[in-house]
Amino acid sequence: MELGSIQNAINDVARALFFLPGWAVNGLVLALAIIASLAVHRLLRRIMWRAFAGRPFVLSLLERVRALTRLAFVTLALALILPAVSLPPDIAAWTAAALRLVFVVLMGWIALAAVDIGVTVYLLRFRLDAEDNLLARKHVTQMRVLKRVISTLVILITTAAALMTFSAVRQVGVSLFASAGVAGIVVGLAARPVLANLIAGIQLAVTQPIRIEDAVIVENEWGTIEEITSTYVVVRLWDLRRLVVPLAYFIEKPFQNWTREGSALLGSVLLYLDYTAPIERIRAKAAEIAAQSKLWDRRVVGVQVTDARERTIEVRVLVSAANASAAFDLRCEMREKLIAFLRAEFPSALPHTRADLTLHEAAMTGAANRRAIESEAAPPTRAAAGRR
């Protein structure tokens, strides 16, 4: 049966039973469609809630998008019933286009919510505040980067589909669909940096040269990876400044990652001491300081003379810690306590300057002898001759 026949039948029934005008019939039909869509939405939601009672992802998604799905059902019902309502052609066309646009936007919104909830539920099993958080940092980094990439694609596809609902801009929508499929070929040079960072984000998610909370040295600055977006990385520096670096930087340029395979690190303390420094006593004191410190992870502690210079020797104290922050604090503690120990017990082991007085004494003795000889060989003065 054609839609025109359905519309005529609805109008005839309404006029015969209720003696309603045309606009009232249209309102009644639309109201019934909305009520029916809400009833179907509620019924389907209850069925899915019971069917997926043991699935936290589905339940969270149903709760999160309840209002969106309700509006989507209403929009779909109005779009289906609209041809059966007697409206002017122009108004009917614009109303149908608006309903299609709203439905497409709602579908994109629901897709974004599904991606967000999926990532959140997946990451519930990992904790960044754990002692050994290498696996957690790996998955958190991977999922956050992939979430941003997928969200970008969903927004792009939703925008293209929304534009294609209008015939005047349908060509723009087709172009966006083409760019989503063959981005690197269709887009121009103006979009190259954005796409380069987007592709770099996918590479980072797969290969993971950096992760969330990794300790890194970038541009000669030490810091921690705080955030990874779809285009840039935020590095939290040691003095709480933020260094913003493009994603492509970590693919194209070298940098230091102190926590690539694990968070444990070795820290070194360099002391410049006199040649008379008691190395064995320093070695024993370093082991004692490390054993008493809560920052030491009980793995490595050692003292070695690594260099000998003209006036001092270089003593390196090597200690291990669970992470970069603890290693830095342990190095400072070891340096302070060793210097205090040497000042109190062996002050002569600290650097000082020596002066060799042997040649100076010989020179002074020679000068005194010359003065004595000269005084004996000198002719007597008149006063001395008169006294004689």
Secondary structure by P-SEA (a helix, b strand, c coil): ccaaaaaaaaaaaaaacccccaaaaaaaaaaaaaaaaaaaaaaaaaaaaaaacccaaaaaaaaaaaaaaaaaaaaaaaaaacccccccaaaaaaaaaaaaaaaaaaaaaaaaaaaaaaaaaaacccccccccaaaaaaaaaaaaaaaaaaaaaaaaaaaaaaaaccccaaaaaaaaaaaaacccccccccaaaaaaaaaaaaaaaacccccccbbbbccccccccccccccbbbbbccccbbbbbcccccccbbbbbcccccccbbbbbbbbbcccccaaaaaaaaaaaaaacccccccccccccccccccbbbbbbbbbcccaaaaaaaaaaaaaaaaaaaacccccccbbbbbbaaaaaaaaaaaaaaaaaaaaaccccaaaaaac
